[in-house]
Amino acid sequence: MRPIRLTASLMMLMLAAWLTACMTFSNNTPNGTVRLFYQAVADGDTDLALEQVQHPAESTERNKQRAAIEEMQNTMQANQGLAEVQILQGRLSHQGTQAEVQARIIFKNGSTKTEDLRLQTNNNIWKIVL
């Protein structure tokens, strides 16, 4: 009986890992970058969220970006966390080097917020322009 329990537990662990991998977003598309950004904000991972944002030349601007992300984290916490990010529409421009994405942020308490984001790509890595 023990080997069956171990096998079932191992199968559940493998299924959880597979589902996590499927839910992982990447920054090689505008939509993926937007989803990765908001998930990092929701997880409280300010550094990962900042990696999805185009770096300004000045450190004071970077500090403003960090403060804006922390404010987003507070908003998400006040709304019981992030439930889902829906991409409503996206458009590429400037020969595919810039994008505009409209996203609906759905919070766990049922409230929503619509965001319009601009992105730019460099070497197939998309960054949000704040």
Stockholm file with secondary structure:
# STOCKHOLM 1.0

chainA/1-130         MRPIRLTASLMMLMLAAWLTACMTFSNNTPNGTVRLFYQAVADGDTDLALEQVQHPAESTERNKQRAAIEEMQNTMQANQGLAEVQILQGRLSHQGTQAEVQARIIFKNGSTKTEDLRLQTNNNIWKIVL
#=GR chainA/1-130 SS CHHHHHHHHHHHHHHHHHHHHHHCCCSSSHHHHHHHHHHHHHTTCHHHHHHTBCCCSSHHHHHHHHHHHHHHHHHHHHTTSEEEEEEEEEEEETTTTEEEEEEEEEETTSCEEEEEEEEEEETTEEEEEC
#=GC SS_cons         CHHHHHHHHHHHHHHHHHHHHHHCCCSSSHHHHHHHHHHHHHTTCHHHHHHTBCCCSSHHHHHHHHHHHHHHHHHHHHTTSEEEEEEEEEEEETTTTEEEEEEEEEETTSCEEEEEEEEEEETTEEEEEC
//
